[in-house]
Amino acid sequence: MDKAHLATILGLGGGKEGADGFTELPDGKSITWYVAHAGASMNVSKTTACKLDGALLVARNQKGELYVVALDDVFGASLEGGAASPARRAGFAT
């Protein structure tokens, strides 16, 4: 992945620059990163913020756990969440 690809993903997710250098996603949204290196792959799921540190992507989830991977090893991402669905009310629909 390159910086332009990353910027597109964050833009589609509605990311905003935070005070700590992380780009934060709006509430209810998260990103799963798909990473592979030397034939081994892993997913870094449900991250809500990320930043670049040189050639590294640092991603943080809602619990505050940090994941650090080489940006060159990231080959894709999926955005989860979106427009909030209307609240369901108890009882019968009319």
Beta strands, then each sheet from edge to edge (+ up, - down):
strand 1: 16-17
strand 2: 23-24
strand 3: 30-37
strand 4: 40-53
strand 5: 56-61
strand 6: 66-70
strand 7: 74-80
sheet 1: 1+ 2- 4+ 3- 7+
sheet 2: 1+ 2- 4+ 5- 6+
end
